[in-house]
Amino acid sequence: MVRMYTFVPGEYYHIYSRGTEKRIIFIDESDYKRFVKLLFLCNGQKPVDSRKYKGLSFVESVDKVGKDKENLVYIGAYCLMPNHFHLLIRERDPAGVSIFMRKLLTAYSMYFNTKYGRKGRLFESSYQSMHADYDEYLKYLFAYIHLNPLKIVDPNWKEGVRDKKKAIEYLSQYRFSSFLDYADVKRDVEIILSKDQFPNYFPSRADFLAGMFDWITYAKDNPLHGDNSIEKVGLSI
């Protein structure tokens, strides 16, 4: 996908990337944890040598870097899937998104290739993005990103979720997204997010859970929104 725009400070973007040839990029739990750690480590002005944080827990890594580091971007939501990931980002400074994504994908690719003894490109492209340029679209991106893990148990989830209670229970057990951080589950990794830099669509846990499934209705009522259509992401496991 060719971007027809440049990233602008203050604007919101849906960033996503998939493993080359749809390959699995998170093979075991430690891979997910490494990527989550890198979301914090790479979001800073200083270069990152991830080898210095090998063997350190997320909390230990945060303590070593410092909680008051100057971020490149603001992260509002994320979700890691077996062969792809989603990020909801707000540009902070010019080139912040580009620098952050280059650091993130390079650091994780180096880690993955070293661990699994492979060479070459890990992701099918550097990354792709969509500009969340109006409020309704931005709001429902929170739902779309956080609902993604349902693909693992229900490939047809976009057509409708029959048992919403069961779906929420599943999402509540999925640790590699920011769903739990919006569901008021206190976690150390919540420091990755800059919630105050995004509209307060979900002032309470109840509001967040109630709004989760509105995306499905929204997508059906608005099947195409030009290049900004959520449906055009087309990522699958």
NORNOR-V300037 format. One record per backbone hydrogen bond with DSSP energy under -0.5 kcal/mol. NH is the residue of the N-H (numbers start at 0). CO is the residue of the C=O. If there is no record, write none. Layout:
NH/CO  NH/CO
This chain:
2/0  9/90  10/7  12/88  13/129  14/12  14/86  15/127  16/84  18/82  19/121  21/18  22/19  24/81  25/81  30/27  31/27  32/28  33/29  34/30  35/31  36/32  37/33  38/34  39/35  39/36  40/36  41/37  42/39  43/41  44/69  49/47  51/48  52/49  53/50  55/52  60/56  61/57  62/58  63/59  64/60  65/61  68/65  70/68  73/89  75/73  75/87  76/87  78/85  79/175  80/78  80/83  83/80  84/16  85/78  86/14  87/76  88/12  88/86  89/73  90/10  91/71  92/71  95/92  98/94  99/95  100/96  101/97  102/98  103/99  104/100  105/101  106/102  107/103  108/104  109/105  110/106  111/107  112/108  113/109  114/110  115/111  116/112  116/113  117/112  123/17  127/15  129/13  131/11  131/129  132/130  137/133  138/134  139/135  140/136  141/137  141/138  142/138  143/139  144/140  145/141  146/142  147/143  147/144  149/146  150/147  151/148  152/148  152/149  153/149  156/153  158/155  159/156  161/159  163/161  166/162  167/163  168/164  169/165  170/166  171/167  172/168  172/169  173/169  173/170  174/172  177/77  181/177  181/178  182/178  184/179  185/183  189/186  190/187  191/188  192/189  193/74  196/193  197/194  200/198  207/203  208/204  209/205  210/206  211/207  211/208  213/210  214/211  215/212  216/212  217/213  218/214  219/215  220/216  221/217  222/219  224/225  227/224  228/225  231/228  232/229  233/230
